[in-house]
Amino acid sequence: MIFQLRSGLSVLRALEYELLGKVQLTGRILDFGGGERANYRNLMRSWTEGCIYETANIDQSIRPTYLIEPGQPLPVEADTYDAVLALNTFEHIYGVRDALREISRALKPGGTLFATVPFLFRIHGHPDDFLRGTPSWWGRTLSETGYEHVVVTPLLWGPMSTGLSVAGIPGPFKRIRMKLALMLDILYLQWVSRRNTSSRLEGEVGESLCHAPLGFFITAKKACR
């Protein structure tokens, strides 16, 4: 999928969608920050096939199931959802800890939060942009707001595409240059692997790459206590 970037689809989004397509969702699902007019709605239909799918958003134009106000509780009972998705949403919430606690309340015990968040990514207000958390920050914050078994996975393809993405791909021929950067990343990692017996995402090379990701894919379970 990463080489089939549609117009307007960033490398970060492509990596996020690739991972989300592998998640097995069942039961009742809440898309926190989604709606019928979300730009990923068609993909979401395939991800949530056979599920009860609901959405919550502050933006009425997205046509969510639940139109909510910032900082207000979700209009659902506790222990309602088997899973909650939050795709590039938390960076736009100033009171993110309160939002995480409210999502935890809405999850069933043992239910899962699946979230994607940017890290090395340009500011993009919708309506505002507040946050870029490190893995340590997300791990501690989630553990303090009702979650356990937190896993934070870095999202990146390689240093060339990351650098171009961070810069916003200025200038002409954006798609061609990005595909060239993706190919250069493959060649770079092959060159590195010849000099290093460890796999491309292990050892010092992998550590340096994973410390500079475009974003993170986060999973966390509601604590059963």
C-alpha positions in Angstrom: 0.0 0.0 0.0 2.8 2.4 0.8 3.8 2.7 -2.9 0.2 3.3 -4.0 -0.2 6.7 -2.3 -3.4 8.4 -3.5 -3.4 12.1 -4.0 -3.6 13.8 -0.6 -2.6 10.6 1.3 0.5 11.0 3.4 3.1 8.4 4.1 1.9 8.5 7.8 -1.7 7.8 6.8 -0.6 5.0 4.5 1.3 3.3 7.3 -1.5 3.8 9.7 -4.1 2.3 7.4 -1.9 -0.6 6.6 -1.7 -1.5 10.3 -5.3 -0.8 11.0 -6.3 -3.2 8.1 -4.7 -6.0 10.1 -6.7 -5.3 13.3 -9.4 -7.8 14.1 -12.4 -5.8 15.3 -15.5 -7.4 16.7 -18.6 -6.3 18.7 -19.5 -2.7 19.3 -17.0 -0.1 18.1 -16.7 3.6 18.7 -14.7 5.8 16.3 -13.7 8.7 18.5 -13.2 11.6 16.0 -14.9 9.9 13.1 -18.2 10.2 11.2 -20.0 9.3 8.0 -18.1 11.9 6.1 -14.6 11.1 7.5 -12.1 10.8 4.7 -11.4 7.2 5.7 -15.0 6.1 5.9 -14.9 3.6 3.0 -11.8 1.9 4.6 -13.6 1.8 7.9 -16.5 -0.1 6.4 -14.1 -3.0 5.6 -12.3 -2.8 9.0 -15.6 -2.9 11.0 -17.6 -5.3 8.8 -20.0 -7.3 11.1 -19.5 -4.8 14.0 -21.9 -2.2 15.5 -20.1 1.0 14.4 -20.7 4.3 16.0 -18.9 7.7 15.9 -18.3 10.7 18.1 -17.1 14.1 16.9 -17.3 17.8 17.7 -17.8 18.7 14.0 -21.4 18.3 12.9 -20.4 18.4 9.2 -18.7 15.0 9.6 -22.1 13.6 10.5 -21.1 11.6 13.7 -23.5 9.3 15.6 -22.9 11.5 18.7 -22.2 15.2 18.3 -20.3 16.2 21.5 -18.9 19.3 22.9 -15.1 19.6 23.8 -14.6 18.3 27.4 -18.1 16.9 27.7 -18.7 13.2 28.5 -19.8 10.7 25.8 -23.6 10.2 25.9 -23.3 6.4 26.5 -23.3 4.2 29.6 -20.1 2.8 31.1 -18.7 -0.4 29.8 -20.3 0.0 26.4 -17.7 -0.6 23.7 -15.5 -3.6 22.9 -13.0 -1.2 21.1 -12.5 2.5 20.6 -10.6 3.9 17.6 -9.0 7.3 17.6 -7.3 8.1 14.3 -5.1 11.3 14.5 -7.5 12.8 17.0 -5.7 13.2 20.3 -3.3 15.9 19.0 -6.3 18.1 18.6 -7.6 17.8 22.2 -6.2 20.1 24.8 -7.6 18.1 27.7 -6.4 14.8 26.3 -6.1 13.1 29.8 -9.8 13.8 30.4 -10.7 12.4 27.0 -8.7 9.2 27.7 -10.5 8.7 31.0 -13.8 9.2 29.3 -12.9 6.6 26.6 -11.8 4.2 29.4 -15.2 4.7 31.1 -17.0 3.9 27.8 -14.8 0.7 27.1 -15.8 -2.6 28.5 -13.3 -4.1 31.0 -10.5 -5.5 28.9 -11.7 -3.5 25.9 -9.0 -2.1 23.6 -8.1 1.5 22.5 -6.5 1.7 19.1 -5.0 5.1 18.4 -2.8 6.7 15.8 -1.0 9.9 16.6 1.6 12.0 14.7 5.0 12.8 16.0 7.4 14.2 13.4 4.6 15.8 11.5 3.7 19.4 10.6 1.2 21.4 12.7 -2.3 20.9 11.3 -5.1 22.6 13.2 -8.5 21.0 13.0 -9.5 23.3 14.7 -6.2 23.3 16.6 -3.1 21.2 17.2 -1.7 20.8 20.7 0.3 17.7 21.2 3.3 15.6 20.1 3.9 12.9 22.8 6.8 10.5 23.0 6.3 6.8 23.7 7.3 7.4 27.3 4.7 10.1 27.6 1.9 8.0 26.1 2.8 5.0 28.2 2.7 7.0 31.5 -0.4 9.0 30.5 -2.4 5.9 29.5 -1.3 4.0 32.7 -2.6 7.0 34.7 -5.9 7.2 32.9 -7.3 3.7 33.2 -5.2 1.5 30.8 -2.7 -1.3 30.9 -0.7 -3.4 28.4 0.2 -0.3 26.5 2.1 -0.8 23.2 3.5 2.1 21.2 4.7 1.2 17.7 6.7 3.7 15.7 5.4 4.5 12.2 8.0 5.2 9.6 9.3 3.8 6.3 12.8 5.3 6.3 14.9 8.5 6.8 14.4 9.9 3.3 10.6 9.7 3.3 10.5 11.0 6.9 12.6 14.0 6.1 10.5 14.9 3.0 7.3 14.4 5.0 8.5 16.6 7.8 9.3 19.4 5.3 5.8 19.1 3.8 7.2 18.1 0.4 7.8 21.6 -0.8 8.1 22.3 -4.5 6.8 20.6 -7.7 6.3 16.9 -8.6 5.4 15.9 -5.0 4.1 12.4 -5.7 7.1 11.5 -7.9 9.6 12.8 -5.4 7.9 11.0 -2.5 8.0 7.7 -4.4 11.6 8.3 -5.2 12.3 8.9 -1.4 10.5 5.6 -0.6 12.7 3.7 -3.0 15.9 5.4 -1.7 14.9 4.3 1.8 14.8 0.7 0.6 18.3 1.1 -1.0 19.6 2.8 2.1 18.4 0.0 4.4 19.8 -2.6 2.1 23.2 -0.8 2.2 23.0 -0.6 6.0 22.1 -4.3 6.4 25.2 -5.3 4.5 27.3 -3.4 7.0 25.3 -4.5 10.0 24.5 -8.2 10.6 21.3 -7.2 12.6 18.0 -6.8 10.8 17.1 -3.3 9.6 15.0 -2.4 12.7 17.3 -3.8 15.3 20.5 -2.6 16.9 21.8 1.0 16.8 20.5 1.7 13.2 17.0 0.5 14.0 17.0 2.4 17.3 18.0 5.7 15.7 15.3 5.3 13.0 12.6 4.4 15.5 13.5 7.5 17.6 12.5 9.6 14.7 9.1 8.3 13.4 6.4 10.2 11.6 3.9 8.9 14.2 2.8 6.1 16.5 0.3 3.3 16.5 -0.9 2.8 20.1 -2.9 -0.1 21.6 -4.0 -0.2 25.2 -6.4 -2.3 27.3 -8.9 -0.9 29.8 -7.6 -1.9 33.1 -9.7 -4.6 34.8 -9.8 -3.1 38.3 
